[in-house]
Amino acid sequence: MFPREQPVIYPYGNLGDRGIDAGNIAMKLTIVGSGDAFGSGGRLQTSFHVAIGEWNCLVDCGATTLMGMSRLGLDPNGVSAIFISHLHGDHFSGLVWWLLHARHVAKRQTPLTIVGPSTIAERYRAATEALFPGSSDKSLAFDLNFIEFDEAVPCEVGPVVVTVVPVSHPSGAPSYAVRLAAEGKVVSYSGDTEWVDALLDVASGADVYITECFSFDQDIPHHMNWQKISSHLDEFNARRVVVTHMGDDMLSRVAAGLDVGDVILAKDGLSLDV
């Protein structure tokens, strides 16, 4: 089990210079995209924006992430780090447009860190070259740093400590559940996966646990359904549970009045104070 993290003040940006105590800064989660790979229900692909004071990061960056950020009035240049759970297009291909936008439109100057599974940099470059040939080797006006997750060592970026756990979802590289901890608060996320018992550890003690829920009761390989999730709700030990990545099957049940109790149904633009 993961211990519940205690408040720690990590240096980041210049907050201290402005007299702001990082230990008292709130965390906010905004769901930029809550959909599956197929745009079921007209939803955008997966991306979560996490704000810790004035420091911001993303978890996953599907192809529609820039669109979602624009709709919500979120500034891409304000994002300091992007954490990628696995290397499927609806979770990481938005990096292609993100970095093109950073270079040509947003004129980004500040550093950006991208953390993901092994080969994250190579897969990004391959995707960019497939869609915009010759674009991946152009110089940037900001420092871009790719880091690969190490399952044995938590990753510290800015105020956030990120821990990953392998899950069951073939993607050409390891696929992970992701756990972000900062200022004594925890947001955790299953990533895409079928049920694995390690998810209980990922969820335990989280202020918000986000779990994919592709279908209601269909057994789709390497994905989860509501029946499986609901059977484990009492074991998650998380303060709030959010279901996301819902396909047409699950969305139709929700529209018909499915009783999910205290579970929060994700939707594009939903914000939660962590």
N, C-alpha and C positions, 0 to 999 in steps of 0.2 A: 504494500500500500504506500502511496505517497503521503508523507507528513504534510499537515496543513502549514503552508509557508507563513512565516512571521514577517511583519513589516520590516523592510530594509530600504534604506535610502541609497539609490544608485545614482552616480553622477551622469547627467545627460543634458545636452544642449547648454544653455546658459541660465537655467532657472535659478540656480543658486545666486548668480550675479544679480538677479532681480528680486532677491529676498524671498523667494518662494520655497517653502519646505516641501520637498518631493514626497515626504512621508504622509502628507495630509491631502494629497491630490486624488481626486475621484477618478474611477475608471468607468468608461462608457463603451458599450458594445452597440454597433449599428450594423444591421444586416443589409449589406449592399445588394447581394443577390442570394435568393433562397431556392432557386430552381435546380432542376436536374440538367443533364446534358442536352435535353431535347426541347427545352423551353416550355415544358408542360405548364398549363395554366397561364401562359404568357409571362412567366417569371424569368428573371435574369439568372445567369449561371453563378455558381458559388463564389462569394466573397464576403468577408466580415471585416469591418473597420473597428479597431480598438483604439480608443483615446485614453491616454493616461496624462492628465493635465494637458500640456501643450505638445506632448510627444505622441505620435500616431503611428500605427502599423496596420497592415492587412494580414489576414489569414486567408490564403487562397486568392486566386486572381483569374477567374474565368474570362472567357472572351468578351463578355459584356460589362466588365467591371468599370471601365471608363465611363460608359453610358450611365451606369448606376451612380457613380460618384457625381457626375454632372447633375443628374436629377435631384440629388440630395444636397447639392451645394457644398460638397466636400472637395477640398483642394488636393489634387494629386501631389503637388510639390510639398505639401505638409506631411506626407507619409515618409517616414525615415527607414522603415524596414517592411519587407514582405516575406511571410513564412508560407511555404508551399507544402501541403500535406502529401501530395502524390502527383505523378506526372501524367495525368490524363488532361486532355484539352480543355474540358470544362472547369478545370481547377488551376491550370497554369498558363494556358495559351494567351491570356490577357496581357502577359508580360511583353509580348510582341508589340502590341499597340501602346502599352504603357510607356515603354522606352522610346518608341518613335515619337510619341506625344511629348515626352520629357525633352527630347532633343529639338524637335521642330516647332512645337506649339508653346509648351509651358516654359521653354528656355531654362530648364532646371539648372541650378548652380550648387545645390547642397548634396552631400553624399547620400547614396542609397545602398542598403544592404539587402540582398536577397538570399534567403536560407531555404534549402530544400533537400530532397533526397540526393543520393549520389547521381552524378551526371546531369544535375540541374542546369549547369552552364552550357553543356553540350546540347542538351535537348532544347534549351531556349534558342541557341544559335541555329540549330537545324530548323526549328519552326520559323524563325525569322527569315532564313534564307529561302525556305519553301514559299513563303508568302510575299516577301519583299527582297528579292535577290540583291546582294551587295550591301545590305543595310547593317548587318551585324558587326562588320569590321570598321565602321566609321567611328571617328573619335567623338568623345562626349565632353561636355563642359563641366562635368561633375564626376566624382569618384564613384564607380560602380563596383561593389564587392559581392561576389558569389561565395557562399559558404555551404558546405554539405553537412547535414545533420550527423551527429555521432550518437548512436543509441545509448552509449555508456556515459556520456558527458553532457550535462545540461548546457545549453547555448545561451550566453548573456549578450543581449543587444540593447543598448540604452537601458531603460529601467526594467526590462522584461527578462525573466529567466524562462527559457523554453525547453521543455522535456518532450521527447517523442517516444512512442511505443509502436512496434510493428503490428500491423493488422493484416487481414486477409483480403487483398484486392490487387490482383496482378496489374502492373502498369509499366513494366519494363525496367523498373527500379523499385527499391523498397517503398511501400506505402505506410503511412503513419497516422496514428492518432496524435493529437498535438495538445499540449497543456501549457498555457501561459500564466505565469505568476508575477505579480508586481504589487508592491505596497500592501501586502497581506491579502490581496484579492486573487482569485483564480478563475480563468475562463478556460474550459477544456472542450475538445472537439473530437468526435470519433473519426473524422475523415470518412471516406467511403470504405465500407467493409461489411462482410457478413459477421455474425456474432462470434466474438472471441472473448474469453473470460477476462482478459486483460483490460477490457473496457470498464470493468467495475473499478479497477484502480485508477483509470483515467478520470472517471467521474467523481470518485470519492473526495469529499471535501471541497468540491468546486462550488463557487458562487453561481456560475452558470455552466451547465453541461449541454453542449449542442450535439445532437445525434442525427445522422442521416436516417431517413425513413422512406425509402423509395416506393414501397408498396404497402397495402393493408395486410394481406395475408399470403400473398404469392411468395414462393421461395425462388427468388431471383439470385443466381450465383453471385457471390461476393458483394451482396447488398443486404440491407436489413428491412424488415417489415414491422408494422405496428404491433402485430401480435407478439412478436419476439421482444420488442422493446417494452411493451406494457407488462410482460411477464417478469421483467427485471426492475421495474420502477422502484420497488421497495428496497432494492439492493444498491441503487446508484449512490445514495448518501450525498446527493448534490442539493443545494438550496433551491435551484430552479433547473428544470429540464426543458430544452427547446428542441423540437423536431423540425428538420429541414430536408432539402433535396427530395421533395415529394413528387412522385410521378402521377400520371393521370388516375391510376387506380386509387391511390391514397387521397388525392385531391377530391375525387368524386365522393368518397366516404365523408370527408370533412364537409363538403357542400351539403350533404344529406343529413348533417347534424351529428356526426360521430362524437360521442362523449369521450373526451381525453382527460377529464378531470382537471388537475392543476397544471398539466403540461402546456407549455406555450407553443402555439403553432407559428412557425416562422413565416414572415412575409417580407417582401422587398421594402426597405425603409424602416422596419421596426427598430426602435432603439430601446435599450435597457440600461439603467444605471446599475453597475455591478457592485 
